[in-house]
Amino acid sequence: MRDIDDFHRTARRLGRLVEPIAAGVYFAPEAMERYGDLGLNYVEGYFCSRGACLGKAPWTVICAAFAAFNPAVVEPAVTAGWQKTDPDTVLAARLEGATAQLTRLVDAPARDVERATEILFSITDGIDPSGRALSGGLRALPRPDTPMGALWRAADVVREHRGDGHIAAWLPSFDSTEITVLTELYWGIPPRSYVFTRGWTEADVDAAYDRLTRRGLVDGDVLTPAGREARETVERTTDEAARAPVERLGDRAGELFELLAPMARAVVEGGGYPVDPGSLGRASSAVGDAAGGGRDAGAQS
């Protein structure tokens, strides 16, 4: 049991430490400015920049890869965005924005950045990309030639690898609105808050609560024991889907976490990411402080 819990703890800590480093780009003014220069609004910039690793993918492909968003929001954003820009251009804007934000917020020794980047790339390079749309797309891109750009890309590949597995973990049991509703309660954040950032309407959310209530998973705005168990099962399955990079990390985990922790903290404390992912769902998880690191940690779901 101890070894099993150690595995889950390592998998989730890896997820939550790369989260602010990788996903800070979604809150970076440097990125927003560059998307604006291309004529993109925030929503268009988000969907097209993150989805551009798949090429000029139609909205249906991006909706499938991201998984948790209302298609009614994705379709107009992607359709309009690709009328204004192309994948190579928006990928360059994204990389520049992410690099500029990390350069501004993270004052880490160059050797620490280099070593963290080396380890992060080593745990995803060459692994099987099957079923990993976004992490596979990122791995096909040229490696950035600046230290902070390379760190960001390495963290983003790890983040999206866990995220791709997370989608596969929840799809058999929940739809996109239901998993987001459950995640709010699992995290312990205000109900009916985060779910609306995915484009769902009040009616969509009410219907999701009704379905989850009939299944005995929620009672009002609270997870039932069965609901908590169901959501924890999703997280454990997500951990298992991340087994390849976690096993590759092996006994370097302590070294990597020591390198990443101050960098992730600097991003959060500098306003580059809205919450410390490690603070989400601590009471929810059977593996204690390992809680909270799937694709629905922070900017994604």
ABEGO torsion letter per residue (X at the ends): XAAAAAAAAAAAAAAAAAAAAAAAAAABAAAAAAAAAAGBBAAAAAAAAAAAAAEBBBAAAAAAAAGABBAAAAAAAAAAAAAABBAAAAAAAAAAAAAAAAAAABBBBAAAAAAAAAAAAAAABGBBABGBAAAAAAAABBBBABAAAAAAAAAAAAAAAAAAAAAAAAAAABBAAAAAAAAAAAAGBBBGAAAAAAGBBAAAAAAAAAAAAAAGABBEABBBAAAAAAAAAAAAAAAAAAAAAAAAAEAAAAAAAAAAAAAAAAAAAAGABABBAAABGAAABAAEAABGABAABEABX
